[in-house]
């Protein structure tokens, strides 16, 4: 099943929720979903870059749903993830970040907008599943 | 009462969507309700107009064409009745926890049903906004249309789409819960449902769509105003479901105008809004019988004919509407067919 409106950025959600100080992407998506009577998991899934890929987030779509310019939302949220075009780019960025900064798995996951287990996979295997 | 016809307005929303022009999206509806009628452009003195150099003349013409595209329209008695009745129902319903009454507007195509309910929605939204000026999350009005061959999910999705709620791969229960939750939180107090003739109670799916609509009326504490083509004749009030609808809604029927003094006044009022350099006042009132013959008394067809004739008159430089100008304008098929039938009947006599 494909998203019929995949090509167009979504329209703003009816209930506007400004980001709170200290909101991460995850907490902000949760608050935005709940205010609009949607399940947070559904909204997170809706923001996947491609429907089957749970590991990249369309930050521009999140900004569109929040009716906030991308730049402002990036400034407002703590550790906003870079907007990766595909999974190999994401994996390369995680590996480079891990080599340069040696942060924790959780910090890497938060910084790159993905989940802990995927960061572990990326660091463990040279060829993680794509 | 002077109202404005529905027409594309300036881009205020997201340009890549074009949603600002659709009444069935929140952005489009807000653009419509906040849009004020453009002031009528002042006509230049005849000599100054004749001496106007080409670029300025083009700009002057463009302004007037834009004005005639959205020509202000005189409120009809039917429109005034619909606005008054719906306003009364909203007041009566505002504290009702159940058994809220709604309004059904029924009549042939082109008799001003959509114009009337959207104008009422616009008035209601403006009143609500005055009471809550700083609340950007307030949504006083929802406007949706029943899609052709609708299923319950399609109707629920129409509500979700108006609000801007994602609905891809959500089942109908979640869609309805999200719509109702947001509608309650956002203070929705008026729901306009257009094209209800697409709802056929004779079929099982049609009955289920009707049940879904009824469920929305129970869960959303708002006044529901429904509009559609000849709904009584199309069976909306038959059977148990139909009786339930009939018992909960007032009915106002819109009809084509007769060729009488009221029609003549309508033509004269429309004529007053024209901004053409050489138009002779009284022309449209004088040709009111011809206008009635052409449009079959349909307000929508009349408006189209006059606006199109005015724009043609600006473009071809004649700057006036005559019977000949109007004869060159094609209008909707229904009115044209009625016109041809009447002509052949009178020729045969």
Interface residues (C-beta under 8 A of the other chain):
Chain A: X1 X3 X4 X5 X8 X9 X10 X11 X12 X13 X14 X15 X16 X35 X36 X37 X38 X39 X42 X43 X46 X64 X65
Chain B: X14 X16 X17 X19 X25 X26 X27 X136 X137 X139 X163 X164 X165 X166 X168 X169 X170 X174 X177 X178 X180 X181 X182 X185 X186
